[in-house]
Amino acid sequence: MINAINSNYFGIKYRVIKIDTIHHNYYTLTKKKLFMKITLTKGGVFETVCLFLILLLSSANLAAQQIKTYTGIVTDSKLVPVPGANLVIKGTSNNAITDFDGKFSIKANVGETLSCNFIGFGNKEIKLSSNTSLTIVLQEDISTLNEVVVIGYGTLDKREVTSAVTHISGEDLIENGPTNAIESLTGKVAGLSITNTGGTDPNAGPSIQLRGVTSRAAGTGPLIVVDGVIGGNLYNINRNDIKSFDVLKDGSASAMYGTQGSNGVIIITTKTGKKGVAQANYNAYTSFSVPTNQLKSLSAEQFIENGRGIDYGAKTDWQKEVLRDVGIVKNHSLSLSGGSDFMTYRASLDFRDAEGLDIRSARKEYGGRIALTHTGKNDKYSVTVNFAPRFIKRDNADTNAITKALLLNPTYPVYDASTPGGYTDIPPGSEGNFNPVELLKLDLSGSEEKYLEMNSTFKLNLSDKLSTQVTIAQNTTDDFSYYFRPSISNLAIRSGYKGEANRAYNVNTQQNADWLVNYNNKFGRHSVKVVGGYTYQYNVKSGLSADNKDFTSDALTYNNLGDGTFQSEEEGRTGFGSNKQDSRLIAFFGRANYSFDDKYLLSASLRHEGSSKFGENNKWGNFPGLSVGWRLNKESFLKDVSWIDDLKLRADYGETGNQAFDNYKSLAIYGGFGQYLYDGKYYTVWGPGNNPNANLKWEVSKNINVGLDFGFYDNRITGSLNYYNRKQEDILGDYRSPVPPNVFSTTFVNVGSMRNEGFELDLSYDVIRNNNLNYNVTFVGSSNNNKFLSFSNELFEGQSYSDLVYLPSPGTPGPAQRLQEGRRIGEFYMWKFAGVDQFGNMLVLDKDNKVIHQNEATEDDKRFVGNGAPKYFASLNQKVTYKNWDLTVFLRGAFEYDIFNIHDFYYGLDSSPENENVLASAYGKNKLIKGDKVLTDYFLEKGDYVKLDVVTIGYTLKTKSGYFDSLRLFATGNNLATFTSFSGGDPTIYPVNGLTPGINGSKSYYPSATTYLLGINLNF
């Protein structure tokens, strides 16, 4: 007979197995791995003896094995609480995390070992005793205090970096509620200019430029890399998913990206899951934008008083009619993360519903991001998967309508019940004969967009020093745009069509495959990190479009193009088109980082790259990079200087390229070459579309950078200083070529050179740093001095200048800027204003500085009168935290540059067309000018400004309620004040990036806004 008895004494589990035989009974006690076999005589005595032995064993181990609840606090060496520290009972999965006050609670047995760790601190282990109240003091770990900086195809500790790289964590981004996450980086990185001239248009994208303009005809924006994948989509990243930005600014750092790194590289790392208890985070805000710093037109009363035109009886403020009183944005984001020893995860969802200032523009989007990482047994391998979809519905703004509102007769009524659409039909004028309210409310213009980013990495750890990994990725963008004008529109009626519509569908797919091998080793005082790899990139773009007119009904808008009759009314007319193009890029690369005694640093890299965009004779190029560093604070002559924590001198040289131009430029392109009559019929003939260029290659950027990184007084003062000098050679552009032998008069070739140089300063100072009160001041400043060197080379002889920004009608003002050899980019070239005559006509200076009438002036009398590119950028961020409160004040500015006040030029003079409204400046500062507009520096104004850009105040509530861990409420004001002498509205609506800074050549206008934001961060 076999009987089993399960029991539990004093928390000690055991199992007694009874075997009754004639001769003996066996009792076996099992406790963990301890087995005890007891032989007893027959009868009931064995039960008594067995129980006695069990109780004896339990008593012997009771003190060592009793479960207790341990509570306490984790602090640093200065007794400042450390939130987020990880505690684990060694040999078990039992763990805990400190709260925002550094406090914790964990259950364990007496005698077990508690391990505590946190980034930047050494590991601390404690043998648990009967004392359940603990204070754990962590000591800073010098080897891990430095930030981990992401560089090309790898990472380094900040102390190992020998090139100009700026690291910004997601926690340091400004809270300005941007459409594009990178706008939160504005003013944070020296030398990085991020501008958005679209104001609060929710669909306007930013212009990004690093260390000055670099090209005439190729791309000027930096390369975007997301989680190691080249070509990331900035519009598919939720700000709350960003872990960090790393900006590679010099040639040595960017050389690993070859022909894609000429304009710098911005690497975005998104958040991933962490091992431990599941954590959830909810972020939300609502913002309210109101127009500010607007251009002012005459009111109806002022219009009539100044005899501007016919009085139609109404008193209409057209700007108010086309703009919302308040543009509202609602944003929600939810994330969940966690994991175990073998699997971590993070998933997020976000939704954004945004209105622009104008009555039509809007953007509604929702997206998500999933990051999964599986780690094999003993960390032999890992698999990472990232998946990020996004869906967007966009309604476009129309800046022409907003501009028209500036000029429209304010005595026109908005509505007219006698017209089919109910809107007043506006007669012809210089800026188009349309009712802007009607256009914005009746016309439909927008798109439906889908983004999908997928990538997966398999990493195999061949040893503790050698690993290899393969990454495959695909990024896809679908854009399905639409346009519709109903038949009841006055514009449709005037054109004679019963409605107009079109649709266009464009798909852009990029596929990447990367193979990397990493080798890291330390031997003695030597440290080596080597990476080598191969990359393949394939891009394909395709699209189709269709349009039609004269529909039987407006009900289906743009959704039934076949219902229109216009295209079928004429033989051969289709209203349909399609296109497709692709390109390939292949590269082999390697980099070695060497450190001796953590004092002398060296990094060398080389990328060998080929692209299908290049000509037959220049398919492949080499892009080297070399940098050195010297940690002076490690030297004996500085080692005893207590106030120097870090002092590193570095220098580097690197070459990068630029291949951001259209496909097939090097090839002979054939296409439709017109229609020709043959035998009574017209035939579409195919013919060449360009002059091929077998020698076409990348633009070359040769970069020198010298820098100094420092940390003083226990790293209360930290920062870096950089000097850069970048020369662009083989600049791309269309140059004149003889006909014959060429078919066309211009060829796309590599000719010309330019240079950018400047200084950059990053400085951070912890003015106050203690348990309750912290005050930090951060200054970021940069200068840029550029020069266009040459339009010619040994093969092509160009002229010494190129005129740019030809201003539009009415009239023929001519070009406003000139790009000339030996001068800065962005030079304004026009006549010099010299006053007005007795009739109010403009006077100018001739080439000999004599005053003449403007109608006597010639091209030879024009001169360089200013420049639209700022020489200096600066920002100042101040952050104060007091207990649970935090306050951030962020200012930024640009200095030493000019803006051409184009709206004053066209709309700010009394001589503007009759029956058209003008800006109030026509009878204010410009009242003496009565004659026609003349392209002079009278309209050139200083663009310098200082902007109170962001002010944020927040309060964080920490709780142990069990429902949530922390709750932060915050309020932000954005674009609160602008200090400037510029009279044409907000100076930041004018571009400062690119080849033609300081002028808006299209005359478009979209007002800026002050935004007030209320938000919540909830962790649970």
MOGI-V680149 format. One record per residue. SS is DSSP state (helix for helix, strand for strand, loop for the rest). PSI is psi in degrees with one decimal (* if undefined). OMEGA is omega in whole degrees, 0 to 359 (none if undefined). Layout:
BEGIN
SS:PSI:OMEGA
SS:PSI:OMEGA
END
This chain:
BEGIN
loop:132.5:180
strand:126.0:176
strand:140.3:177
strand:132.9:180
strand:120.7:175
strand:134.8:180
strand:174.5:182
strand:114.9:177
strand:123.5:175
loop:35.6:179
loop:2.6:181
strand:112.0:181
strand:137.8:176
strand:165.3:180
strand:125.6:179
strand:124.9:179
strand:120.5:184
strand:123.6:177
strand:109.0:181
loop:120.2:172
loop:177.5:179
loop:-34.9:188
loop:-41.1:185
loop:167.7:174
strand:146.0:177
strand:132.6:172
strand:128.7:179
strand:123.6:177
strand:125.7:180
strand:122.2:175
strand:109.6:187
loop:-116.2:182
loop:12.3:182
strand:125.3:179
strand:133.9:180
strand:123.7:178
strand:127.1:184
strand:126.9:177
strand:124.3:184
strand:165.2:177
loop:163.2:182
loop:142.4:176
loop:-169.4:185
loop:-4.9:181
helix:-33.8:186
helix:-33.7:181
helix:-40.3:180
helix:-45.7:180
helix:-42.7:181
helix:-46.3:180
helix:-37.4:179
helix:-44.4:180
helix:-38.1:178
helix:-46.6:180
helix:-36.3:179
helix:-43.8:179
helix:-40.7:180
helix:-41.8:180
helix:-35.1:182
helix:-30.3:184
helix:0.7:187
helix:-44.5:183
helix:-36.7:184
helix:-22.2:190
helix:5.1:183
loop:131.4:180
strand:130.9:178
strand:161.0:175
strand:116.8:181
strand:131.5:178
strand:159.0:179
strand:-160.7:183
strand:146.4:176
strand:128.2:181
strand:169.1:171
loop:-172.5:185
loop:-18.1:179
loop:14.5:178
loop:24.2:173
loop:127.1:182
strand:145.2:179
loop:100.5:177
loop:149.4:176
loop:7.0:178
loop:145.8:183
strand:129.1:178
strand:137.2:181
strand:141.8:174
strand:118.8:186
loop:137.6:179
loop:1.4:179
loop:173.6:175
loop:8.9:181
loop:116.0:182
strand:171.1:179
strand:163.3:179
strand:136.4:180
loop:147.9:179
loop:-169.1:185
loop:-17.1:176
loop:8.0:181
loop:10.0:184
strand:156.2:182
strand:166.0:174
strand:132.5:183
strand:142.9:178
strand:138.6:181
strand:168.4:177
strand:145.9:174
loop:133.5:180
loop:-15.8:177
loop:167.0:183
strand:126.8:177
strand:124.8:179
strand:133.7:181
strand:133.6:178
strand:156.9:177
loop:147.4:182
loop:129.8:179
loop:-2.1:181
strand:154.9:175
loop:156.4:179
loop:141.4:180
strand:127.6:179
strand:139.2:182
strand:130.9:174
strand:118.8:187
loop:136.3:179
loop:-162.4:179
loop:-12.5:177
loop:113.1:186
loop:-1.0:178
strand:116.6:189
strand:144.1:168
strand:116.1:184
strand:118.5:181
strand:117.2:179
loop:141.6:178
loop:138.1:179
strand:134.6:179
loop:109.9:184
loop:-31.2:184
loop:-15.9:182
loop:4.3:181
loop:-34.1:182
loop:144.9:178
loop:151.6:172
strand:121.9:183
strand:130.3:178
strand:125.4:177
strand:-174.3:181
loop:116.0:177
loop:39.4:177
strand:-174.0:178
strand:157.0:174
strand:153.1:167
strand:148.0:184
helix:-34.4:182
helix:-19.0:181
helix:-11.9:187
loop:132.0:182
loop:12.8:178
loop:176.6:185
loop:97.7:179
strand:129.7:177
strand:127.6:181
strand:124.8:178
strand:120.8:179
strand:157.0:180
helix:-27.6:180
helix:-19.5:183
helix:1.4:180
loop:150.1:180
loop:144.9:183
loop:80.5:183
loop:8.6:176
loop:51.5:186
loop:158.6:171
loop:-40.9:182
loop:128.3:187
helix:-29.4:185
helix:-18.7:177
helix:-18.0:174
helix:-9.0:179
helix:-2.2:183
loop:125.4:177
loop:2.8:183
loop:-20.8:185
loop:121.7:179
loop:130.2:179
loop:-9.3:180
strand:115.6:181
strand:117.5:178
strand:115.6:181
strand:151.6:176
loop:101.0:183
loop:-2.6:180
loop:5.5:179
loop:-127.7:181
loop:18.0:171
loop:116.3:187
loop:-11.5:181
loop:1.9:179
loop:134.3:181
loop:156.2:180
loop:155.7:170
strand:130.7:185
strand:128.7:181
strand:134.2:183
strand:119.2:177
loop:41.6:172
loop:168.3:180
loop:145.5:188
loop:-5.1:187
loop:159.4:174
loop:-43.4:189
loop:-2.1:177
loop:175.4:183
loop:148.3:181
loop:-1.7:181
loop:153.1:181
loop:157.8:176
strand:138.2:178
strand:126.7:178
strand:124.5:181
strand:118.3:181
loop:41.7:176
loop:-3.7:182
strand:123.0:180
strand:140.9:174
loop:32.3:180
loop:153.2:182
loop:113.7:182
helix:-23.1:181
helix:-3.0:181
helix:28.6:180
loop:121.6:174
loop:130.8:183
helix:-36.1:183
helix:-9.5:177
helix:-4.8:186
strand:125.7:175
strand:-42.4:181
strand:158.6:168
strand:137.4:170
strand:118.7:185
strand:113.6:178
strand:111.9:191
loop:-25.6:185
loop:174.4:185
helix:-35.6:181
helix:-43.4:180
helix:-34.7:185
helix:-13.0:185
helix:-25.8:179
helix:-11.7:178
helix:6.2:169
helix:-123.1:186
helix:1.5:178
helix:0.4:186
loop:8.4:186
loop:-32.0:183
loop:19.9:182
loop:172.1:183
strand:134.4:174
strand:115.1:181
strand:123.7:180
strand:125.8:176
strand:124.4:181
strand:163.6:183
loop:149.0:176
loop:171.1:180
loop:159.7:178
loop:149.0:178
loop:134.9:178
strand:-164.3:182
strand:141.1:179
strand:137.4:180
strand:140.5:178
strand:147.9:180
strand:133.0:178
strand:126.4:178
strand:137.4:178
strand:150.0:172
strand:157.0:171
strand:131.1:180
strand:153.1:181
strand:118.2:182
strand:133.1:178
strand:141.9:182
strand:143.5:179
strand:157.0:176
loop:41.6:185
loop:155.2:168
loop:139.5:184
loop:123.9:174
strand:170.3:177
loop:142.4:172
loop:171.9:179
helix:-41.0:180
helix:-42.9:179
helix:-35.6:179
helix:-46.4:181
helix:-41.6:182
helix:-35.5:181
loop:7.8:176
loop:40.5:184
loop:-23.9:182
loop:-164.6:184
loop:142.2:176
loop:112.1:180
loop:5.3:170
loop:-17.4:182
loop:166.4:173
loop:87.0:188
loop:127.3:170
loop:94.2:186
helix:-33.8:177
helix:-40.9:179
helix:-31.1:181
helix:-33.2:183
helix:-7.5:180
strand:146.9:173
loop:152.5:173
loop:-39.5:180
loop:130.4:171
strand:122.5:187
strand:135.8:176
strand:131.2:176
strand:130.8:184
strand:132.8:179
strand:141.5:180
strand:132.9:181
strand:133.3:179
strand:152.1:178
strand:130.4:182
strand:160.3:178
strand:-163.0:178
strand:178.3:179
loop:-167.9:180
loop:-26.9:187
loop:-13.5:182
strand:129.2:172
strand:155.1:183
strand:153.6:169
strand:127.7:179
strand:138.1:180
strand:150.8:174
strand:143.2:177
strand:152.2:179
strand:137.5:180
strand:130.2:178
strand:108.7:189
strand:138.1:172
strand:142.3:172
loop:-179.9:178
loop:-33.0:178
strand:162.3:191
loop:-5.7:179
loop:-38.9:190
loop:138.8:179
strand:162.1:179
strand:122.9:177
strand:126.2:184
strand:151.6:172
strand:143.5:184
strand:179.7:181
strand:169.5:178
strand:130.3:179
strand:130.2:177
strand:119.7:180
strand:137.0:176
strand:123.1:175
strand:129.0:180
strand:129.8:182
loop:175.2:181
helix:134.6:180
helix:25.1:178
helix:32.6:180
loop:-28.6:180
strand:164.5:174
strand:150.3:177
strand:126.0:180
strand:135.1:178
strand:130.6:175
strand:137.7:183
strand:124.3:185
strand:98.7:174
strand:158.3:175
strand:143.9:180
strand:133.3:186
strand:134.8:170
strand:120.7:190
strand:133.9:170
strand:123.1:190
loop:145.8:169
loop:165.1:174
loop:100.7:183
helix:-25.0:176
helix:-36.1:179
helix:-39.3:179
helix:-39.0:176
helix:-41.4:179
helix:-34.9:180
helix:-25.7:176
helix:-30.5:194
helix:-10.8:187
loop:140.6:177
loop:118.2:184
loop:-2.5:176
loop:-3.4:171
loop:138.1:170
loop:154.5:178
loop:-40.6:189
strand:150.5:177
loop:107.7:185
loop:-16.3:183
loop:-12.9:179
loop:154.5:182
loop:-38.7:181
loop:-9.8:179
loop:10.5:181
strand:147.9:179
loop:133.3:177
loop:115.9:184
loop:129.0:179
loop:166.3:183
loop:145.9:177
loop:177.9:186
loop:-26.4:181
loop:28.2:178
loop:145.8:183
loop:79.5:178
loop:155.7:177
loop:113.9:186
helix:-32.5:178
helix:-42.0:178
helix:-44.6:181
helix:-44.1:183
helix:-28.9:183
helix:-30.5:182
helix:-41.8:180
loop:140.3:176
strand:128.8:179
strand:125.8:181
strand:-157.1:180
strand:162.0:172
strand:120.4:187
strand:146.5:176
strand:130.6:175
strand:142.2:176
strand:120.6:177
strand:126.8:180
strand:136.1:173
strand:153.2:180
strand:141.2:180
strand:130.3:172
strand:120.9:181
strand:130.4:179
strand:120.2:178
strand:99.9:182
loop:-29.8:174
loop:-176.5:178
loop:-7.2:180
loop:-20.4:187
strand:130.7:178
strand:159.7:176
strand:150.3:181
strand:151.5:177
strand:131.9:179
strand:131.8:171
strand:142.6:185
strand:153.0:173
strand:129.2:175
strand:129.0:182
strand:136.3:175
strand:123.2:175
strand:130.7:179
strand:113.7:181
strand:92.9:186
strand:161.1:182
strand:156.1:174
strand:139.2:178
strand:133.3:172
strand:118.8:185
loop:162.5:182
loop:-20.3:182
loop:-6.5:178
loop:137.8:177
helix:-34.6:178
helix:-38.4:177
helix:-41.5:180
helix:-42.2:181
helix:-33.0:180
helix:-13.8:178
loop:11.3:181
loop:144.7:176
loop:66.6:180
loop:148.4:178
strand:144.6:180
strand:152.5:172
strand:157.7:175
strand:146.9:177
strand:132.2:181
strand:120.0:182
strand:134.5:180
strand:131.5:178
strand:119.0:181
strand:132.7:176
strand:129.7:178
strand:134.4:182
strand:145.5:171
strand:124.7:181
strand:139.8:173
strand:123.8:182
strand:148.4:170
strand:127.6:181
strand:135.9:176
strand:122.0:179
strand:133.6:180
strand:148.1:174
strand:131.5:177
strand:114.8:185
loop:-127.5:179
loop:9.5:182
strand:142.9:176
strand:133.0:182
strand:133.6:173
strand:120.5:183
strand:135.5:175
strand:137.8:175
strand:155.5:183
strand:-179.1:181
strand:141.7:177
strand:143.8:177
strand:133.6:182
strand:128.8:180
strand:125.6:178
strand:134.9:176
strand:132.8:178
strand:137.3:176
strand:156.2:181
strand:162.1:173
strand:155.4:181
strand:154.1:179
strand:148.4:177
strand:159.5:177
strand:169.7:181
strand:172.8:177
loop:72.7:180
loop:154.3:179
loop:-18.8:180
loop:151.7:175
loop:-4.9:191
loop:-36.7:185
loop:2.3:178
loop:-119.8:184
loop:10.1:188
loop:4.6:178
loop:70.2:183
helix:-28.2:181
helix:-14.5:179
helix:-20.3:179
loop:151.5:183
loop:-6.3:187
loop:-47.8:186
helix:-28.2:182
helix:-6.2:183
helix:-15.8:181
loop:129.4:182
loop:133.7:179
loop:-9.6:179
loop:121.8:185
loop:-34.9:184
loop:28.3:185
strand:143.1:177
strand:159.3:178
strand:162.2:182
strand:159.9:175
strand:140.5:177
strand:155.1:181
strand:168.2:177
strand:155.0:179
strand:148.4:177
strand:132.8:178
strand:141.6:180
strand:147.7:170
strand:137.0:185
strand:160.5:176
strand:152.9:178
strand:141.3:175
strand:129.7:174
strand:127.8:181
strand:138.6:178
strand:131.7:175
strand:117.0:177
loop:24.9:182
loop:26.8:186
loop:-46.9:181
strand:124.3:189
strand:142.7:179
strand:137.1:175
strand:131.2:179
strand:136.0:182
strand:159.7:176
strand:134.2:175
strand:127.7:177
strand:115.2:193
strand:142.8:175
strand:149.0:182
strand:142.3:178
loop:-14.1:179
loop:-23.7:186
loop:160.4:179
loop:163.6:183
helix:-32.4:184
helix:-3.4:183
helix:49.0:184
loop:-29.1:187
strand:148.2:177
strand:159.4:178
strand:138.7:185
strand:96.9:182
strand:157.6:174
strand:139.3:181
strand:132.0:178
strand:150.0:179
strand:153.4:178
strand:148.5:181
strand:111.9:180
strand:92.0:186
helix:-31.5:182
helix:-12.9:177
helix:-11.5:181
loop:153.8:183
helix:-32.2:182
helix:-9.0:177
helix:-7.1:187
helix:-30.4:182
loop:3.2:176
loop:101.2:193
loop:-28.3:186
loop:-5.5:177
strand:112.9:178
strand:-32.6:181
strand:134.9:177
strand:105.3:185
strand:123.9:174
strand:134.8:181
strand:156.4:178
strand:147.7:181
strand:159.5:174
strand:139.2:179
strand:152.6:177
strand:133.6:178
strand:173.1:181
strand:172.9:179
strand:115.4:178
loop:25.1:181
loop:66.9:175
loop:172.5:186
loop:153.3:177
loop:155.8:171
loop:15.0:179
loop:-26.5:182
loop:-13.5:187
loop:162.9:172
loop:114.0:182
loop:133.4:178
strand:146.3:180
strand:-171.7:179
strand:127.7:186
strand:36.1:179
strand:175.1:180
strand:139.5:182
strand:142.8:181
strand:126.4:177
strand:122.9:178
loop:41.3:176
loop:2.8:180
strand:151.5:176
strand:133.0:179
strand:138.4:174
strand:124.2:184
strand:139.4:176
strand:142.5:179
strand:176.8:181
strand:148.0:181
loop:-3.5:182
loop:171.8:170
loop:121.2:178
loop:158.7:180
loop:98.4:182
loop:-13.5:181
loop:5.5:182
loop:134.4:179
loop:-171.0:182
loop:153.7:166
strand:144.9:182
strand:132.5:176
strand:118.9:179
strand:116.8:192
strand:133.1:171
strand:135.8:179
strand:134.0:174
strand:131.0:185
strand:164.9:178
strand:123.1:174
strand:141.0:184
strand:155.2:172
strand:124.3:185
strand:155.7:173
loop:64.6:180
loop:36.2:180
loop:26.3:172
loop:-31.9:176
strand:118.2:178
strand:159.9:178
strand:-170.2:178
strand:152.9:177
strand:132.1:182
strand:143.2:166
strand:131.6:180
strand:151.1:176
strand:114.7:184
strand:124.5:178
strand:124.7:176
strand:128.2:178
strand:161.0:181
loop:45.1:181
loop:136.6:183
strand:146.6:177
strand:167.1:176
strand:124.3:181
strand:151.7:181
strand:139.8:178
loop:146.2:185
loop:144.6:176
loop:120.1:345
loop:176.9:9
loop:-12.3:181
loop:155.5:178
loop:-35.3:182
loop:160.0:187
loop:-8.2:178
strand:150.1:178
strand:140.8:179
strand:111.7:189
strand:168.5:175
strand:103.3:180
loop:142.0:172
loop:165.7:181
strand:154.8:176
strand:165.7:182
strand:142.6:171
strand:136.3:174
strand:156.3:180
strand:-179.5:179
strand:150.9:177
strand:139.3:180
strand:127.2:170
strand:126.6:183
strand:126.5:179
strand:134.9:183
strand:117.5:173
strand:93.1:183
strand:-44.2:177
strand:133.8:181
strand:96.2:176
loop:-169.7:189
loop:-44.5:186
loop:-31.0:187
strand:128.2:176
strand:137.6:180
strand:118.2:181
strand:139.0:176
strand:128.5:179
strand:127.8:178
strand:134.2:176
strand:123.6:181
strand:151.9:179
strand:155.4:173
strand:154.4:177
loop:128.2:176
strand:111.0:182
strand:162.7:179
strand:132.4:174
strand:122.3:190
strand:-45.5:187
strand:146.1:172
loop:2.1:190
loop:162.9:168
loop:-165.7:185
loop:-17.2:182
loop:-33.7:184
loop:132.5:178
loop:106.8:179
loop:166.7:175
loop:169.0:188
loop:-4.2:181
strand:165.8:175
strand:125.2:179
strand:137.8:185
strand:163.9:176
strand:67.4:173
strand:116.5:186
strand:144.9:186
loop:173.1:176
loop:165.7:7
loop:153.5:184
loop:-175.3:178
loop:74.4:184
loop:-29.9:182
strand:-171.9:182
strand:145.5:182
strand:-19.4:182
strand:157.9:177
strand:130.0:173
strand:112.9:187
strand:143.8:178
loop:134.9:177
loop:2.4:181
strand:165.8:179
loop:155.0:174
loop:140.0:180
loop:19.0:182
strand:128.5:173
strand:133.4:184
strand:107.8:184
strand:-176.6:179
strand:153.5:179
strand:121.8:182
strand:138.1:181
strand:20.7:178
strand:-165.0:179
strand:156.4:176
loop:-171.5:184
loop:-15.4:180
loop:1.9:180
loop:13.2:177
loop:146.3:183
strand:142.3:173
strand:150.0:180
strand:168.1:175
strand:138.3:175
loop:-175.3:185
loop:-19.3:178
loop:12.9:180
loop:26.8:174
loop:144.1:181
strand:126.5:179
strand:163.9:174
strand:149.0:184
helix:-29.7:179
helix:-7.7:176
helix:-9.7:185
loop:148.0:178
loop:175.5:179
helix:-30.0:181
helix:-17.4:181
helix:-8.2:178
loop:156.4:181
strand:168.8:175
strand:124.8:188
strand:-4.1:181
strand:-179.4:182
strand:138.3:185
loop:1.1:181
loop:120.4:179
loop:138.7:175
loop:-26.5:185
strand:141.5:170
strand:146.1:179
strand:152.0:173
strand:153.1:180
strand:120.7:180
strand:128.6:178
strand:127.8:180
strand:128.2:179
strand:131.1:171
strand:131.2:177
strand:109.3:185
loop:-113.6:183
loop:0.0:183
strand:149.4:173
strand:145.3:180
strand:130.3:177
strand:132.1:177
strand:120.7:186
strand:123.4:177
strand:149.5:175
strand:161.7:181
strand:166.8:175
strand:146.5:191
strand:156.1:176
loop:59.4:174
loop:167.1:184
strand:153.2:175
strand:133.5:174
strand:114.6:184
loop:82.9:188
helix:-30.1:179
helix:-34.6:173
helix:-37.7:180
helix:-43.6:183
helix:-34.7:190
helix:6.4:186
loop:21.6:180
loop:148.1:179
loop:-20.7:183
loop:4.2:177
loop:156.4:185
loop:147.5:179
loop:148.5:179
loop:16.2:177
loop:138.5:181
loop:160.9:179
loop:167.0:175
strand:155.4:180
helix:-22.9:180
helix:-18.7:179
helix:-30.9:179
helix:17.9:175
loop:-107.1:184
loop:-19.7:181
loop:16.2:189
loop:-22.5:181
loop:-15.5:181
loop:115.3:181
loop:-20.3:182
loop:-176.7:181
loop:158.4:178
loop:143.6:178
loop:139.0:183
loop:88.7:180
strand:170.1:179
helix:5.4:173
helix:-33.9:183
helix:6.0:178
strand:124.8:182
strand:156.7:175
strand:129.6:181
loop:-2.2:184
loop:138.7:179
strand:156.7:167
strand:128.5:185
strand:127.2:168
strand:92.0:195
strand:-46.2:184
strand:132.4:169
strand:123.7:181
strand:133.1:173
strand:134.5:183
strand:159.2:177
strand:129.9:181
strand:123.2:178
strand:121.3:179
strand:137.2:186
loop:157.7:174
loop:30.5:184
loop:-21.9:185
loop:-16.8:178
loop:-37.4:176
loop:159.3:182
loop:-42.3:181
strand:152.0:178
strand:121.9:178
strand:127.6:174
strand:137.0:182
strand:156.7:177
strand:137.9:182
strand:138.8:169
strand:131.5:184
strand:136.3:181
strand:54.0:186
strand:-32.7:181
strand:145.7:177
strand:124.6:180
strand:110.3:185
strand:157.0:174
loop:-3.0:181
loop:131.9:187
loop:-2.1:186
loop:35.0:181
loop:-155.2:181
loop:121.7:181
helix:-20.1:182
helix:-4.0:174
helix:-2.6:175
loop:139.5:182
loop:145.0:172
loop:-4.5:177
loop:165.5:174
loop:-170.0:187
loop:-17.0:183
loop:65.7:182
loop:157.6:173
loop:7.5:181
loop:142.1:175
loop:97.1:186
loop:-10.1:182
loop:-6.8:182
loop:2.0:183
loop:154.4:183
loop:129.3:172
loop:119.3:188
loop:152.3:173
strand:173.3:185
strand:154.1:167
strand:132.2:185
strand:133.8:176
strand:129.8:189
strand:133.9:175
strand:129.5:186
strand:169.8:181
strand:139.8:171
strand:123.2:183
strand:124.0:177
strand:131.5:181
loop:*:none
END
